[in-house]
Amino acid sequence: MTELLQKCLPYLALVLIYLAVASNFRVSAQPLLAQSSASLRSGLLALGLLIHAWLLYQVTFSHGLNLGFFNVLSLIAWLTVLIYGWADRKHNLAGLQAFILPQAAVFAVLPAYMVADHTYPNGESALFLAHIAIALLAYSLFTFATLHALLMLFAERSLHNKANLLCLPNFPPLMVMEALLFQIISMGFVLLTITLLSGMLFSEEIFGQPLQFNHKAVFSIASWVIYAALLFGRVRYGWRGMKAIRWTLAGFALLLLAYLGSKFILQVLLGR
């Protein structure tokens, strides 16, 4: 009983912290409380990230490199929250936490209770670790960009006095939100490009097998093309607003099919 309690307490604390910060956007919408609320939000978020990182180490790195489906989800959630914390300090993105943190709370708990063991034998390879780290950071940046695009969608609806499902605070100016969206997508695109190139050039050294042109590769390349077209359209034709949001969501949908979709089918449904 004591051992079970010791295992559950850190997860419970993390969930409570993430949910507390997620609900804080209602307070931060009040100008008189905004400054103290932002400080409290940053402090709690930092504590949550530390607890989340420690829990991730226990399930992912303590006995080799275990990149099971739920561990990967938790890693991406942690990186997405970290990116949000960085962006929030610069742009005051109160409200985006209502999208990010409840999901992060769920994904952080899953590895403890839904074990999908997938330990890599080449987990000590520097090239393999670099490839995985860059890939996870790219996916996290695109996750953040997608949630940010959804927040922009709510902001667009608010400007046109349309009803929203969520009651969110005042948004930053749309131009600021849009600029941040393309900054994040640009960084994610560079990392996704490196991920694809390293996978193609060093497939046998990284994965122990020659390059395979499977559905994962097809969807990854298709996602890269979508994001490349979006960035080109932004520079060449000044794409913005709903067009940028739609392309962002389309690129992320393909990325989900490429990576998490294949992992879910192979490791969870088929148990490989």
Secondary structure, DSSP 8 states (H G I E B T S, - for coil): -HHHHHHHHHHHHHHHHHHHHHHTHHHHTSGGGHHHHHHHHHHHHHHHHHHHHHHHIIIIITTSEE--HHHHHHHHHHHHHHHHHHHHHHH--TTTHHHHHHHHHHHHHHHHHS----EETTTT-HHHHHHHHHHHHHHHHHHHHHHHHHHHHHHHHHHTT---SS-------HHHHHHHHHHHHHHHHHHHHHHHHHHHHSHHHHHSS-----HHHHHHHHHHHHHHHHHHHHHHH---HHHHHHHHHHHHHHHHHHTHHHHIIIIIIS--
